[in-house]
Amino acid sequence: MPTTPHPITGEKVPLTIGHEFSGRVEEVGRGVTDMKPGERVVVQPIIYDGTCGACKEGLINCCSSNGFVGLSGWGGGLSEHVVLPRASVYALPDNVSLELGALVEPMAVAWHAVNVSPYKPSDSVLVLGGGPIGLSVVQALRARDCANIIVSEVAPGRKRFAKEFGAHHVLDPRQDDVVARCKELCEGQGPQLAFDAAGAQAGLTQAIHALRARGTLVNIAVWEEAASIQPNDLVFREKTYMAVATYQEGDFAAVIEALSTGAMKPGAMISKRIQMDEVVDEGFKTLIEDKDKHVKILVEVAP
């Protein structure tokens, strides 16, 4: 969150937070003809300038000045009201609830990661981490007919969630030799693809070693500390390391369509529902002190 004025919003902390949210349209601006008051919508929260080289190429997620509604200004999911550009708002089909709408953002992160990766339905895939993004990757892969998904996760509750959402194999890196087990589960060669949704050095090293020749490791995680890679581990077997950031044009629409058709069913990710006056004790504290039992805690800001 910006401690100096953000280059686009001009805002800095303290800010209203919340970048994964849905709601109803209260008013529309002049010139908006394809949306009306009362319509149920989800917010795509990337803030971008539209003028930098990345934006001109359609890569709003790579904007040189980018930010997020709920992190960089313009209000957020915990606001009573927000005012946003028309391009930031996506209508929800009648069969997609506001609750599911609040899950579109993390699902879009996963959808984008799979979309820009070299994934093929015949691939075996390793997913590091069984948190919200890792579980979303599992669902995005299942929606695209992946037949062999391996999840590496230490928390018992999240291992259970991974299995429920479609992982074919769940490993515990404290007990399992992840590299050896991946080879056993993948024709003796290891997976073609790995997604890092954990951001831990041990997992990064394991994933690189587990991949087969010309395999690809896709980093989704935002790292808290610097990590190290031995380039020779990539060079001698022509492995690839690539990074992805959030989502771009088309990803929200694709996830909404997948929710509408039932190709993705993430409702069980909502492990708790609370009201605004419970956010601190039942929301933030719960995720800090008891995150093993929870994936997403839904806050109802207004009935």
C-alpha positions in Angstrom: 0.0 0.0 0.0 1.4 3.4 -1.0 3.0 5.5 1.8 3.4 8.4 -0.8 0.7 9.5 -3.2 0.0 6.8 -5.8 0.8 8.1 -9.3 -2.7 7.5 -10.6 -5.1 7.8 -7.6 -3.0 10.4 -5.7 -3.9 8.6 -2.5 -1.7 7.0 0.3 -2.3 5.2 3.5 -4.6 5.1 5.4 -6.8 3.5 2.7 -9.9 1.4 2.6 -9.0 -2.1 1.8 -10.6 -5.0 -0.1 -9.7 -5.9 -3.7 -11.8 -9.1 -4.1 -15.5 -8.0 -4.1 -18.8 -7.9 -5.8 -21.9 -5.8 -5.3 -24.8 -4.0 -7.0 -24.7 -1.0 -9.2 -26.2 2.1 -7.5 -25.8 4.7 -10.2 -24.2 4.8 -13.7 -22.3 7.7 -15.2 -23.3 9.7 -18.3 -22.6 7.7 -21.4 -22.9 4.3 -19.7 -25.6 2.5 -21.6 -24.9 -1.2 -21.1 -25.3 -1.3 -17.3 -28.1 -0.2 -15.1 -28.8 0.4 -11.4 -29.5 -2.8 -9.4 -27.3 -4.9 -11.7 -25.1 -7.4 -9.9 -21.4 -7.0 -10.7 -17.9 -8.0 -9.8 -15.0 -5.5 -9.8 -11.7 -6.1 -11.7 -9.5 -4.0 -9.4 -6.4 -3.3 -11.5 -5.7 0.5 -11.7 -3.7 1.4 -14.8 -2.8 4.5 -16.7 -3.6 3.3 -20.2 -0.7 5.2 -21.7 2.5 3.3 -20.9 4.0 0.8 -23.3 2.6 -2.3 -21.5 -0.9 -0.8 -21.5 -0.8 0.0 -25.2 0.0 -3.7 -25.8 -3.0 -4.8 -23.7 -0.9 -5.8 -20.7 -2.7 -3.7 -18.0 -1.4 -6.0 -15.3 2.1 -4.9 -16.2 1.4 -1.1 -16.2 4.4 0.9 -15.0 2.1 2.8 -12.6 -0.4 0.1 -11.7 -2.2 -0.3 -8.5 -5.3 -1.9 -7.1 -8.7 -0.7 -6.0 -8.6 -1.6 -2.3 -4.9 -1.3 -2.0 -3.9 1.9 -3.8 -7.0 4.1 -3.5 -10.5 4.6 -5.0 -12.0 2.9 -2.0 -12.3 -0.9 -1.7 -14.4 -3.9 -0.8 -15.0 -2.6 2.7 -16.3 0.7 1.5 -20.0 1.4 1.5 -19.7 2.8 -2.0 -17.1 3.0 -4.7 -16.9 4.9 -8.0 -15.1 3.1 -10.7 -14.4 3.2 -14.5 -16.9 1.2 -16.6 -14.0 -1.0 -17.7 -13.5 -2.2 -14.2 -17.0 -3.6 -13.7 -18.2 -7.0 -15.0 -21.9 -8.1 -14.9 -22.7 -11.4 -13.3 -25.0 -13.9 -15.0 -28.3 -14.7 -13.2 -26.9 -18.1 -12.1 -23.7 -16.7 -10.5 -24.3 -15.4 -7.0 -22.7 -12.3 -5.4 -20.8 -14.7 -3.1 -19.3 -16.5 -6.1 -18.7 -13.1 -7.7 -16.4 -12.3 -4.8 -14.2 -15.2 -5.7 -13.7 -14.2 -9.4 -10.6 -12.2 -8.6 -8.4 -15.0 -7.1 -9.8 -17.4 -9.7 -8.8 -15.0 -12.4 -5.2 -15.0 -11.1 -5.1 -18.7 -11.5 -6.9 -18.7 -14.9 -4.4 -16.2 -16.2 -1.4 -18.2 -14.9 -2.7 -21.4 -16.7 -3.6 -19.4 -19.8 -0.2 -17.9 -20.4 1.7 -21.1 -19.4 2.5 -23.8 -22.0 -0.1 -26.1 -20.4 -1.6 -28.9 -22.4 -4.4 -31.2 -21.1 -2.0 -34.2 -21.4 0.5 -32.6 -19.0 1.2 -33.6 -15.4 1.2 -30.5 -13.2 2.7 -29.8 -9.8 1.1 -27.0 -7.7 3.1 -25.6 -4.7 0.8 -24.4 -2.0 -2.8 -25.2 -1.1 -3.9 -21.6 -0.2 -6.5 -19.6 -2.1 -4.4 -19.2 -5.3 -3.1 -22.8 -5.3 -6.6 -24.1 -4.9 -7.8 -21.8 -7.7 -5.0 -23.2 -9.9 -6.3 -26.7 -9.2 -9.7 -25.7 -10.3 -8.5 -23.9 -13.4 -6.6 -27.0 -14.4 -9.6 -29.3 -13.8 -11.7 -26.9 -15.9 -9.2 -27.5 -18.7 -9.2 -31.3 -18.3 -5.9 -31.9 -16.6 -5.6 -35.5 -15.7 -2.7 -35.5 -13.3 -2.6 -32.7 -10.7 -0.1 -33.0 -7.8 -0.3 -30.5 -4.8 2.4 -30.0 -2.3 1.1 -28.5 1.0 1.9 -28.9 4.7 -1.3 -27.7 6.4 -3.7 -30.6 7.1 -6.8 -28.5 6.4 -5.5 -27.2 3.1 -4.4 -30.7 2.0 -8.0 -31.7 2.5 -9.3 -28.8 0.5 -6.8 -29.6 -2.3 -8.2 -33.1 -2.6 -11.8 -31.8 -2.5 -11.2 -29.3 -5.3 -9.7 -32.0 -7.6 -6.1 -32.7 -6.9 -5.3 -36.3 -7.9 -2.3 -36.5 -5.5 -1.5 -34.4 -2.4 2.0 -34.5 -1.0 3.4 -33.2 2.4 6.9 -31.9 1.9 7.7 -32.5 5.5 7.1 -36.3 5.0 7.3 -36.9 1.3 10.3 -36.7 -1.0 8.5 -34.4 -3.4 11.0 -34.8 -6.2 11.0 -38.6 -6.0 7.3 -38.8 -5.7 6.7 -36.5 -8.6 8.8 -38.7 -10.8 7.0 -41.8 -9.6 3.6 -40.2 -10.4 4.8 -38.8 -13.8 6.1 -41.7 -15.9 9.5 -41.6 -14.1 10.2 -38.2 -15.6 8.4 -35.6 -13.4 5.7 -33.1 -14.4 5.8 -31.0 -17.5 4.6 -28.0 -15.6 4.7 -26.6 -12.0 2.9 -23.5 -10.5 4.5 -21.9 -7.5 1.7 -20.4 -5.3 3.6 -20.7 -2.1 6.7 -18.5 -2.5 9.1 -20.6 -0.3 12.7 -21.4 -1.1 12.4 -25.1 -0.3 9.4 -25.5 -2.6 11.1 -23.5 -5.4 14.1 -25.8 -5.3 12.0 -28.9 -5.2 9.9 -27.8 -8.1 12.9 -27.1 -10.3 14.4 -30.5 -9.5 11.1 -32.3 -10.0 10.4 -31.0 -13.5 11.2 -33.2 -16.5 13.4 -32.0 -19.3 12.1 -28.8 -20.9 9.5 -28.5 -18.1 8.3 -25.1 -17.0 8.0 -23.5 -13.6 5.4 -20.7 -13.4 5.8 -18.3 -10.5 2.5 -16.8 -9.2 3.6 -16.1 -5.7 4.6 -12.6 -4.4 7.7 -13.3 -2.4 8.5 -11.7 1.0 12.2 -12.4 0.7 14.8 -12.9 -2.0 15.1 -16.4 -3.4 18.0 -18.1 -5.2 18.1 -20.4 -8.2 21.1 -22.4 -9.5 20.9 -21.6 -13.2 22.6 -24.9 -14.1 19.6 -26.7 -12.7 17.7 -25.1 -15.6 20.4 -25.0 -18.2 21.4 -28.7 -18.5 17.8 -29.9 -18.9 16.5 -26.9 -20.8 13.9 -26.0 -18.1 12.1 -22.7 -18.1 11.3 -20.3 -15.3 8.6 -17.8 -16.0 6.5 -15.3 -13.9 2.9 -14.2 -14.1 1.1 -11.2 -12.6 -2.6 -11.1 -11.7 -4.7 -11.1 -14.9 -5.4 -9.2 -18.1 -8.2 -8.4 -20.5 -10.4 -11.5 -21.0 -9.5 -13.4 -17.8 -12.4 -12.1 -15.7 -14.9 -12.8 -18.5 -13.5 -16.3 -18.9 -13.8 -17.1 -15.2 -17.3 -15.7 -15.0 -18.2 -18.0 -18.0 -16.6 -21.0 -16.3 -18.7 -20.3 -13.1 -21.9 -19.9 -15.1 -21.4 -23.2 -17.0 -20.3 -25.0 -13.8 -16.8 -25.8 -15.2 -15.5 -24.2 -12.0 -17.3 -24.6 -8.6 -15.3 -22.7 -6.0 -18.1 -22.1 -3.5 -16.6 -24.3 -0.8 -13.6 -21.9 -0.7 -15.8 -19.6 1.4 -15.1 -21.2 4.7 -16.8 -18.5 6.9 -19.2 -15.6 6.5 -19.1 -12.6 8.8 -20.5 -9.1 9.1 -18.6 -5.8 9.0 -18.5 -5.4 12.8 -16.8 -8.8 13.0 -14.0 -8.1 10.5 -11.2 -7.7 13.1 -11.9 -10.6 15.5 -13.6 -13.1 13.2 -11.8 -12.1 10.0 -8.2 -10.9 10.2 -7.4 -12.6 13.5 -8.9 -15.8 12.3 -6.8 -15.8 9.1 -3.7 -15.1 11.2 -4.3 -17.5 14.0 -6.3 -20.3 12.4 -5.6 -20.1 8.6 -5.3 -23.9 8.3 -9.0 -24.2 8.6 -10.0 -21.4 6.3 -9.5 -20.4 2.6 -11.8 -17.3 2.1 -13.8 -15.4 4.8 -16.6 -13.5 3.2 -17.6 -10.2 4.6 -21.1 -8.8 4.0 -20.6 -5.1 3.9 -24.3 -4.2 3.2 -27.3 -6.5 3.2 
